[in-house]
Amino acid sequence: MKIYNGYERLPRNYTTMTDEYEMTMANGYFINNKQKEEAVFDIFFRKIPNDGGYAIMAGLDKIIPFIQNFKFDERAIDYFRRKGYQEEFINYLKHFKFTGDIYAIPDGTPVFPNEPIITIKAPLIEAQIVETAILSMVNGAMEHATGARRIVEATPKNVGIMEFGSRRADGCEAAIDASIYGIMAGCIGTSNILAADMLNMKAMGTQAHSWIESYSSEYEAFLSYAKVYSNNCILLVDTIDTLKSGVPNAIKVFKYMKEHQMNINNIGIRIDSGDLAYLSKEARKMLDEAGFPQAKICLSNGLTAETIESLITQGAKFDSLGVGDHISKPNGRMGCVYKEVALKQNDIWIPKIKLSNDNIKIVNPDYKKLYRAYDKKTGFALADIMTRRNEDLNKNNLTIVSITDYLKRKNIQNFALIELQKPIFIHGELVYDDPEIIQKREYCNNQMSTLYPEIKRTKMPHEYYVDGTEEYVNFKNDLIIKTRKLVK
């Protein structure tokens, strides 16, 4: 069980957090004696949210305890009995334990469309039953992490980003996830006390407009706050008028603190509305002229990667950002799907494929391996490459081919190959040491540094190569032709 500073990562048993058709199929497999047939399912996504150039892998810290604790309790058993499932199948569920293998790309890794981010090899029923919960966990986690990393990439390296989005999240568990995955993706902290305590961190925050409104004057409100929190005195200056009232009153309080020999090393202001570029530049001038160049400026108010880049272009002055909505509830969705790609029959793996009139929706078949090629000279990632499971690779000179367009090919040389998926569970037993979130944040930062800047652009990013070897692409195309010939 994954424990964060005394907190269980999953607060309840999510075994029956599944769609009814998963259990309908499981029951059907059981009746038809298919429960021991092994299958391989891939989890992948087809499109990056917000037309971005990358997504961030996340959610293993929830998937691991979900699998470890997977058990149909008495309440679940009673449900299936009441809903008319046969007693033989119910008895099977009573003794159910996940016995399969799970391979996954580690949390914090930049990932791309149509590549297997998680692969599950297990008896057919087992692989089917866990689908819904795993998809729910990974979709939500990746949305938070990807939204947060877009913010991080748009922000200067010396500016800290605080995750402020709990109140905008779709429920309390989503709020915790937003905080944790926001920090994993590069945020320096969160305002969410529960999430901060889970990570053994101190939560971050300033004050709300209600604090100012609860006093007879803005100056009195600021002074009262400063006397209580002189070691971290960040004042919200936009309740009345930022430049005519808020900043002047903040300066008066900072002068009071200086005159009374209070700590003025950690002072500053937060601006939460209005023209943030103009207001921050004017506020910076006023603070400097008053003799408080050490006073920090924090900006908040629905910030996105695009607005942050616009603020930078306009010369806005800020030392930190408070970002809520676009981490806890970012635009766009991951849309991860769970597709069968191979079935074991008579000890032979039979590749499976889902066809479509839309090439992008044709599933990449077979029990595969996924590699990332790095340029040995620059360290930059060149491409992600799918191969057949037992394929021999030329690691000195390799031709990679587009998965969807056979005419698009590229030859790479002087590269290093790293297998992206790591074993998480083998025969139902956990074999992976899941890093702590702060370790994942460092890993994420390092991994992002291997992407070309053009791929990380907020607008119109360069498309990263997700290709296959010639052998794999030829195999896929042959399978498509054979499968279509079955249609009469």
Secondary structure, DSSP 8 states (H G I E B T S, - for coil): --EETTEESS-S--TT-S-HHHHHHHHHHHHTT-TT-EEEEEEE-SS-GGG-S-EE---HHHHHHHHHT----HHHHHHHHHTT--HHHHHHHHT----SEEEE--TT-EE-TTS-SEEEEEEHHHHHHTHHHHHHHHHHHHHHHHHHHHHHHHS-TTSEEEE--GGGSSSHHHHHHHHHHHHHTT-SEES-HHHHHHTT--------HHHHHTSSSHHHHHHHHHHH-GGGEEEE--SS-IIIIIHHHHHHHHHHHHHTT---SSEEEEE-SS-HHHHHHHHHHHHHHTT-TT-EEEE-SS--HHHHHHHHHTT---SEEEE-HHHHS-SS----EEEEEEEEETTEEEE-----SSGGGS---SSEEEEEEEETTT--EEEEEEEETT----SSEEEEEESS-TT-EEEEESEEEEE--EEEEETTEE------HHHHHHHHHHHHTTS-HHHH-SSS-----EEEEHHHHHHHHHHHHHHHHT--
